[in-house]
Amino acid sequence: MKLGMISESFPDLYGPVTFEEVGKLGLDFFEVCCNFDPDTENFVRDAKEIRKRVNDTGISVGSVGRWNLKANQGGIIVPEELDKNIRLMNAAAEVGSPVFVCGCNYDESVSEFKNYAAAVEYFHKITEEAGKLGIKAAVYNCSWGNFVCHSHAWSIVLSEVPDLYIKYDPSHAFGRTPYCGYLTYLDELDRWLPRIAHMHIKGAAHLNGEGIDDPPAGMDQIDWNTVFVLLYKHGYEGGLSIEPHSSVWQGELGDKGVKFTIDFMRKYILR
């Protein structure tokens, strides 16, 4: 397992500050999230320069992805939207990322069947391109612009798209009410770990059934002991990408929180 961090936490996504900060923290990689069109276009444009800096610094890109894209419109895949992710995935391969992450949105104007049919078609196209590039395509378990984000949906879509993997973040499943095939986050993780290609490390805390903060991982309510028991049980060797996600832990306090999580997670990484 390798420990890294999402790069949007740094002031300059592609510049030397990013690589320098990752190096200072002793991390193995950084992750790039291109959630809007300008981010995608900039990353595609800068891919050659990013790869050069990867080679110069020895710090890798562990994952590239996009969380905000509406390719499914009326149960039909829009070619122009699909092309944005295809181009971003090619840039991900160019910089050496082993994983490309994306989702598929739900369109309320058509039936559930048509939405699932569109998702299967979409991910078939995504994984076909990923196979050509020699990287893994993964769907994320966040609901932002994506409905294929839990066990019930994966049982349908991943059975039809055998080359599709999962990017898993325990915080998204933490506290989710089990119904209609949903599982607790630990049961879900145990079931799907053979298909998980990348993970986010983010804290979560609830009080009286409501989320109160996303504190540094290790200072939260997620059972990280059992999470790592499951990772070792299933022989997980992918990336663990720290994602600071709190409005409280900002500035100097946020920096200390990141270092707290790094120290906390390193105790579990034994190989």
PyMOL commands that set and color helices and strands:
alter all, ss='L'
color gray80, all
select helices_A, chain A and resi 7-9+16-25+37-57+79-94+112-133+151-160+170-173+185-195+224-233+251-266
alter helices_A, ss='H'
color red, helices_A
select strands_A, chain A and resi 2-6+29-33+60-65+72-73+76-77+99-102+136-140+164-168+196-201+205-207+210-213+239-242
alter strands_A, ss='S'
color yellow, strands_A
deselect
rebuild
show_as cartoon
